[in-house]
Structure formats: structure tokens, C-alpha cells
Amino acid sequence: MPGHPNEDQVNHTLKEVVDELLLLWHGVFYTRTAEYPQGRTVSLAVLPAVCDAEGAHSLSGFASHEHTYFCIRCLLPKHEIHNLKPETWPRRDLEEHRKLASLWRDAPSIADRDKIFKEHGLRWSELLRLPYWNPITFTLIDSMHMGYLGLFSTHIRKIWKMDAEKPKSGEGHSQPALEKKRKPSNLFLREFVLVAKEGATSRHVIAKDLLEVIWEDSKNTILPSWIDAPPHNWGTKSAGKLSADEWKVVCSISLVITLIRVWGYKYQHDPQSRHYQLLLNFLDMVHAIQLLNLHETSSQIRQDYHSLILKYLRTVLVLFPDVSLKPNHHYAIHIAEDLELMGPVHAHNTPVFERTNHTLQELNSNKHLGMCCFDEDKD
């Protein structure tokens, strides 16, 4: 099917699945099984919805990340996305969600549905027919898309503005007179980092000169056999887009090795220097994502992750006052809740499903929903 399915197409497919799930929720008796010759009652429930943000929002009836109410967990409006005090975020309520979703479903016209969706950022999902389904807690935030393709990619490409065509790397200052143009909303964050000085240099933290050093270090780095190296010239147009695994290697291995050597050793006696602060901020992000993706979790791990990700985001807003945080940055704070509810992320992240999606996308299709055509045997 070309493009992305709309809400009618999603619910049309979900209806058939939910009809079966409702039967299994109450229990279906099988007259005979391999282990139970006298029969066995089987009950089944579906809990987590595991997919990327776009798919998750569509599946569970939430608006996209472009909507005012972009988050599946709270009602923080998008214009307040720089609010990094989670205790002040208004939480979504399941009873209210079901009420508004039912209003959308029962609306007499498309215009009424659009009005409800625009105002509240949600619609009916067939999954709400399941008596146990909680879209607020069961719709998970995927660590791969949020972390590797989200935070890592955004930090290097958008915040540091990596550009292989620029000859010289700089300190990444936002404006020549950053001190004078500081955003009032970020004033309380000054304690975290030295205020940038006048006379800023290039906005591109990573340019051709530093990339060449990183590439050379990567050539001399021996990776374990189970880790695939990214393209040798990653960061250039000819290398193309990096996959999630490639961003993982670039940020958690290659850049850590080179930047500690190039920035860390050089400025270790000047911890307030711009490059040293950039390094510490970057390492906070990497450390947080490493904790998030451990194959175990605990209250201490979740607390450490939460502290690191907040420290990282607050410092980003000080180092780069012109940067606007993305929904992924907000989701990165909420995802600690998934660790507590569902356990380590390796049990519920998307790489295995992405590989299946890739296989399905390689199949020939007539691009018509609900129809399948096969070439006749020409032998």
C-alpha cells in the first residue's frame, strides 16, 4: 500500500484483530491439544504496542508529534517543550481519554471529528474495545528510534551541525553576540555551564578537518566481530544516511575515542572551555543511552538515566540557546517509565520488526489495500 494508512484504514484492520482478541480475553476452549488430550482453555491479552513514534500514535489514536498535544503520556503543549521539570507536566487520564475518543467515534460529521481531534489530539482506536487496554501506558516509546535515530542523529546533524563540506570546525556558537541574545527562559540554566563569550566562531562543531581525524581513528579501531562498522566516509553525501546501528557505533565508539583525545586531553586543565563543555554534554547523552539499553534495569539505573538525560538536555539549552528541542528529547524523559513497567528495552524495541518490515517491503505488490495479485506461472 503506498504511503501511510489513514485512521480509517488502521481501524479497519484493527477491528478484525480486536474481534479475535475479545474472544481470547474471555477464553477459548480447544477440545484437544498435543499436551492436553482432554482439551484446554486458552486466554490471551495484548499489552505493549511496539513501533516507531509515527506508527504508535496512529495505532493507539494519538495525534502526531506535530500536534499541540504531541505526547502520549502527558498534556504538555508543544510550545512549552523546553519545560524540563517533569513534575509540572499534566498527565493524561485514561477515563478522560476514553470519553474523548468515544466522542470522536460518535461524532455526527467529519467536521465534528476534525474539531475534536484538533482540540484534544486524539481519536478512537479499535484497541479501546479491549477492556484492559490502556493506550497511555501500553503505547511504548521505542528506544531505537528515540535514541539512535533521534537523540544521536539530532545532536550531530542538527545541534552540532556536522558538515563535511565546511573546511574548519568551530565551537558551535549560535550567534556572534550570544551573551546579549540569551533567551530569558534559559537564564536559570546558566549555573550548568560557562556563558559563551563574544566573537563566536563557526557554528559547525564537526567539519571536514575534524571528520578526517575521526575517520583516521576509526581505521585504527578494531571492533568486535559482531559490530559492523559504518561507512569509512560517514558524514558525507556519498556515504548516504546512517542506520540506527551505524549511529550507535559512531556516537558510542568512534566519537568517544576521538573527542576525548582531541578535546578532553587538550582542555583537561581548562574545564570551563567551550570544547570541554561540549565534550561533557555529549558524553552525558551517550552515557544515558548506554544505561537505557542495558539488558537489565533497576531503580538505581532508572534514576541515573533520568538524572543524566535531564542534565544533558538542560546543558544543550545553555550551550545552544537557538536550538529548539524535539519531541524525541521529551520522550527521552518519559521512557524511564517504560523501563519500570516493561523491563529492559531489548525485550520490547523494534529492530526485529524493522527487519521484518524491510522483508515485506521487498515483496511485489499491486499497491491496493486488501487485494493481492500474483504473476501467473509462465512455465
Residue pairs with C-beta under 8 A, 6 or more apart in sequence:
1 9
1 365
1 367
1 368
1 369
2 367
4 54
4 58
5 13
5 58
5 369
7 58
7 61
7 123
9 369
10 58
10 59
10 125
11 124
11 125
11 126
14 59
14 125
14 126
14 127
15 126
17 126
18 126
18 127
18 129
18 130
21 44
21 45
21 46
21 130
22 129
22 130
24 42
24 43
24 44
24 45
25 43
25 44
25 45
25 130
25 131
25 132
26 43
27 41
27 42
27 43
28 41
28 42
28 43
29 39
29 40
29 41
29 42
30 36
30 39
30 40
30 41
30 42
31 39
32 38
32 39
33 39
33 40
45 130
45 132
46 130
46 133
47 138
48 138
48 139
48 140
48 342
48 348
49 56
49 59
49 60
49 127
49 135
49 138
49 139
49 140
50 56
50 140
50 142
50 348
50 349
50 350
50 353
51 59
51 142
51 350
51 353
52 142
52 145
52 350
53 65
53 141
53 142
53 145
53 146
53 327
53 328
53 331
54 64
54 65
56 62
56 72
56 139
56 140
56 141
56 142
57 63
57 64
57 65
57 72
57 139
58 64
59 125
59 127
59 139
60 72
60 125
60 127
60 135
60 138
60 139
61 101
61 122
61 123
61 124
61 125
61 127
61 128
61 135
62 72
62 121
62 122
62 135
62 139
63 69
63 70
63 117
63 121
63 122
64 70
65 327
67 78
67 121
68 77
68 78
68 79
68 121
69 75
69 77
69 78
69 120
69 121
69 122
70 78
70 81
70 121
70 327
70 330
71 327
71 330
71 331
71 334
72 92
72 135
72 136
72 139
72 141
73 91
73 92
73 136
73 334
73 337
74 89
74 90
74 91
74 92
74 334
75 89
75 90
75 91
75 92
76 83
76 89
76 90
76 330
78 327
81 324
81 325
81 326
81 327
81 329
81 330
82 185
82 186
82 317
82 324
82 325
83 89
84 310
84 313
84 314
84 317
84 333
86 333
92 136
94 134
94 135
94 136
97 122
97 135
97 136
98 128
100 116
100 120
100 122
101 122
101 123
101 124
101 125
101 128
102 124
103 116
104 113
104 116
104 117
104 122
104 123
104 124
105 123
105 124
107 113
107 116
113 123
116 123
117 123
125 135
127 133
127 135
128 135
137 337
137 341
140 338
140 342
140 348
141 331
141 334
141 335
141 338
142 349
142 350
143 292
143 293
143 335
143 345
143 349
144 244
144 349
144 350
144 351
144 354
145 244
145 328
145 350
146 328
146 331
146 332
146 335
147 289
147 292
147 293
147 332
148 244
148 245
148 247
148 248
148 251
148 289
149 244
149 247
150 326
150 328
150 331
150 332
151 285
151 289
151 328
151 329
151 332
152 247
152 248
152 250
152 251
152 285
152 289
153 242
153 247
154 326
154 328
154 329
155 251
155 282
155 285
155 316
156 162
156 206
156 250
156 251
156 255
158 323
159 172
159 316
159 320
159 323
160 172
160 204
160 205
160 206
160 278
161 172
161 203
161 204
161 205
161 206
162 204
162 205
162 206
162 207
162 211
162 235
163 204
163 206
163 207
163 208
164 207
164 208
164 211
164 235
164 236
164 237
165 208
166 202
166 204
166 207
166 208
167 207
167 208
167 209
168 202
168 207
168 208
168 209
169 202
169 204
169 205
169 206
169 207
169 209
169 210
170 200
170 201
170 202
170 203
170 204
170 205
170 207
171 196
171 200
171 201
171 202
171 205
171 274
171 275
171 278
172 202
172 203
172 204
172 205
172 274
172 278
172 319
172 320
173 196
173 200
173 201
173 203
173 274
174 181
174 196
174 200
174 203
174 320
174 321
174 322
174 323
175 181
175 200
175 322
176 198
176 199
176 200
177 198
178 195
178 196
178 197
178 198
178 200
178 321
179 195
179 196
179 197
179 198
181 321
182 195
182 321
183 321
186 317
186 318
186 321
189 314
189 315
189 317
189 318
190 318
192 311
192 314
192 315
192 318
193 277
193 281
193 315
193 318
193 319
194 272
194 273
194 274
194 277
195 318
196 274
196 319
205 278
206 214
206 235
210 258
210 262
211 235
213 258
213 262
214 254
214 255
214 258
215 232
215 233
215 234
217 254
217 257
217 258
217 261
218 229
218 230
218 232
218 254
219 232
221 253
221 254
221 257
223 229
223 249
223 253
227 249
227 253
228 245
228 246
228 249
229 249
230 239
230 242
230 246
230 249
230 250
230 254
231 239
231 240
231 242
231 246
233 239
234 242
234 246
234 250
242 250
244 351
251 285
251 286
251 289
252 286
252 289
252 290
255 282
256 283
256 286
259 279
259 282
260 279
263 275
263 276
263 278
263 279
264 276
264 279
266 275
267 273
267 275
267 276
267 279
268 276
270 276
271 277
277 315
277 319
278 319
280 315
281 312
281 315
281 316
281 319
284 308
284 309
284 311
284 312
284 315
285 308
285 309
285 312
287 308
288 305
288 308
288 309
288 312
288 332
291 301
291 304
291 305
291 308
292 305
292 335
292 339
292 345
293 345
293 346
294 301
294 344
295 344
295 346
296 344
297 339
297 340
297 343
297 344
301 339
302 336
302 339
302 340
305 336
305 339
306 333
306 336
309 332
309 333
309 336
310 333
313 325
313 329
313 332
313 333
316 323
316 325
317 323
317 325
335 345
338 345
338 348
339 345
342 348
364 375
365 372
366 372
366 373
